[in-house]
Amino acid sequence: LVSLLLIGIAAWGIGFGLISSFRVVGVAIAVGIFLFLIALVGLIGAVKHHQVLLFFYMIILLLVFIVQFSVSCACLALNKEQQSQLLEVGWNNTNSARTDIERNLNCCGFRVFDPNETCSSDCFRSHQCQPCAPIIEEYSGMVLRFVGGIGLFFSFTEILGVWLTYRYRNQKDPRANPSAFL
């Protein structure tokens, strides 16, 4: 479900022109496809009662849990100063995201508006633009808390999946011949 959601959100962002960066969309789609394949491995392992597939599913799900839990905790632990520094680094290192932000939020520049620089915002023609940092910082705290909370929720469902896989893996296959050596 999460994998299909990631793929859908990436397609929606491109479809409405909110995101033009191929890297961002490519990473979201790649992560979605990876999670879908992992879920498929778990499903096939559970249906076939295949011990090796269930073992790999359990290990990969545990690794995904560790990464997702770490990222979620980091999102929730950032203070305003750290968020500001992170946003400034991101602003200075990406041109495509910068133009998307300027176009969608109708702002120019990060901390100060410089009329001599180029900007893809509509307000640039009238030279009445505000800097983007206050607008982005207003949304970033809310988005980080939301992403961190959703990530924590799904990380705990993943650890539940690891525990259930471990329990199911150690059960005898009900379709197996009871006199056969397992």
Rosetta blueprint (number, residue, H / E / L):
1 L L
2 V H
3 S H
4 L H
5 L H
6 L H
7 I H
8 G H
9 I H
10 A H
11 A H
12 W H
13 G H
14 I H
15 G H
16 F L
17 G L
18 L L
19 I L
20 S L
21 S L
22 F H
23 R H
24 V H
25 V H
26 G H
27 V H
28 A H
29 I H
30 A H
31 V H
32 G H
33 I H
34 F H
35 L H
36 F H
37 L H
38 I H
39 A H
40 L H
41 V H
42 G H
43 L H
44 I H
45 G H
46 A H
47 V H
48 K H
49 H L
50 H L
51 Q H
52 V H
53 L H
54 L H
55 F H
56 F H
57 Y H
58 M H
59 I H
60 I H
61 L H
62 L H
63 L H
64 V H
65 F H
66 I H
67 V H
68 Q H
69 F H
70 S H
71 V H
72 S H
73 C H
74 A H
75 C H
76 L H
77 A H
78 L L
79 N L
80 K H
81 E H
82 Q H
83 Q H
84 S H
85 Q H
86 L H
87 L H
88 E H
89 V H
90 G H
91 W H
92 N H
93 N H
94 T L
95 N H
96 S H
97 A H
98 R H
99 T H
100 D H
101 I H
102 E H
103 R H
104 N H
105 L H
106 N L
107 C L
108 C L
109 G L
110 F L
111 R L
112 V L
113 F L
114 D L
115 P L
116 N L
117 E L
118 T L
119 C L
120 S L
121 S L
122 D H
123 C H
124 F H
125 R L
126 S L
127 H L
128 Q L
129 C L
130 Q L
131 P L
132 C L
133 A H
134 P H
135 I H
136 I H
137 E H
138 E H
139 Y H
140 S H
141 G H
142 M H
143 V H
144 L H
145 R H
146 F H
147 V H
148 G H
149 G H
150 I H
151 G H
152 L H
153 F H
154 F H
155 S H
156 F H
157 T H
158 E H
159 I H
160 L H
161 G H
162 V H
163 W H
164 L H
165 T H
166 Y H
167 R H
168 Y H
169 R H
170 N L
171 Q L
172 K L
173 D L
174 P L
175 R L
176 A L
177 N L
178 P L
179 S L
180 A L
181 F L
182 L L
